[in-house]
Amino acid sequence: MLANARLQTIVWTSDKARAAAFYEGVLGLARLRESHGALVYEVGGGELRVSPVPTTEPSAHTVLGFAVTDIDAVAAALAGKGASVERFPGFAHDPRGVWRAPDGAQVLWLRDPDGNLLSVVQYA
């Protein structure tokens, strides 16, 4: 029934200006529009909606992921924008903060200003 629907991903922000600076300035997303107060970005054919709420709590698990073809370039670009990657106990992160999964996928995590955990992955 929904297999052909266009996917919308929604994350929350308590500070829309700070979120816009991160999603646009750090991640390099182009804002399509605002809709019902949400910042709307097109990402890979789907929509990311960053919706304002009065308060948020940091997520314990990944809420949003980006699949890329060159994690080295992305890691370097993020570092150049001042983004900090998350490092988790028990994961052997390389100096850039990238973890290599047993299947060869490479993953790095970072948080947006509201503490939403985001991932960037290059599949093997």
C-alpha positions in Angstrom: 0.0 0.0 0.0 2.8 2.5 0.9 5.7 0.9 -1.0 5.5 3.6 -3.7 4.9 6.5 -1.4 7.5 9.2 -1.2 9.3 8.8 2.1 9.2 11.7 4.6 11.6 11.6 7.5 10.9 13.8 10.5 13.3 15.0 13.2 12.6 17.5 15.9 14.2 20.7 16.8 13.7 23.2 19.7 15.7 25.9 17.9 14.9 26.2 14.2 17.7 28.7 13.4 20.4 26.5 15.0 19.0 23.5 13.1 19.0 25.4 9.8 22.6 26.4 10.4 23.5 22.7 11.0 21.5 21.1 8.2 22.4 23.7 5.7 25.8 25.0 6.7 27.4 21.8 8.1 25.6 19.0 6.2 25.2 21.1 3.0 21.5 20.4 2.4 19.5 22.9 0.3 16.2 24.0 1.9 13.3 23.5 -0.4 10.8 25.4 1.7 9.1 25.8 5.0 5.9 23.9 5.6 3.8 24.2 8.7 6.8 25.7 10.5 9.1 22.8 9.4 12.3 23.2 7.5 12.0 20.9 4.4 15.0 19.4 2.5 15.0 17.0 -0.4 17.5 14.2 0.3 18.0 11.4 -2.2 14.4 11.7 -3.6 12.8 11.8 -0.2 12.0 14.7 2.2 13.6 15.5 5.5 11.4 17.6 7.7 13.0 19.4 10.7 10.0 20.2 12.7 9.9 22.7 15.6 8.8 21.5 19.1 9.1 23.3 22.5 11.7 20.9 23.8 13.6 17.8 22.7 15.7 15.1 24.3 18.9 13.6 22.7 18.2 10.3 21.0 19.8 7.1 22.3 19.9 5.6 18.8 20.3 6.7 15.2 17.2 8.5 13.9 18.5 9.5 10.5 21.1 8.0 8.1 22.8 9.1 4.9 24.3 6.4 2.6 27.3 7.8 0.7 29.8 6.5 -1.9 32.9 8.2 -0.4 32.9 8.3 3.4 36.5 9.7 3.3 35.4 12.8 1.5 32.4 13.2 3.7 34.4 12.7 6.9 36.9 15.3 5.7 34.2 17.8 4.8 32.4 17.4 8.1 35.7 17.9 10.0 36.3 21.0 7.9 32.9 22.3 9.0 33.7 21.7 12.7 31.4 18.8 13.1 32.3 16.4 15.9 31.8 12.7 15.4 30.4 10.4 18.1 32.6 7.6 19.4 31.0 4.7 21.2 32.6 2.4 23.7 33.4 -1.0 22.3 33.7 0.3 18.7 37.2 0.5 17.1 36.8 3.9 15.5 39.7 5.1 13.3 41.2 8.5 13.9 38.4 10.2 11.8 35.8 8.5 14.0 34.8 6.0 11.4 33.9 2.4 12.5 34.3 -0.5 10.1 31.5 -3.1 10.4 32.3 -6.8 10.0 30.7 -6.8 6.6 33.1 -3.9 5.4 30.6 -1.1 5.7 32.1 2.1 7.2 30.0 4.3 9.5 30.4 7.5 11.4 27.9 9.1 13.7 27.3 12.7 14.6 24.6 14.7 16.4 22.6 17.7 15.3 22.2 20.6 17.7 19.2 18.9 19.4 21.1 15.7 20.0 19.5 13.7 17.3 21.9 10.9 16.4 22.7 10.8 12.6 24.8 8.3 10.7 26.8 8.4 7.5 27.5 5.0 6.0 29.4 3.7 3.0 28.3 0.2 2.3 30.9 -2.4 1.2 
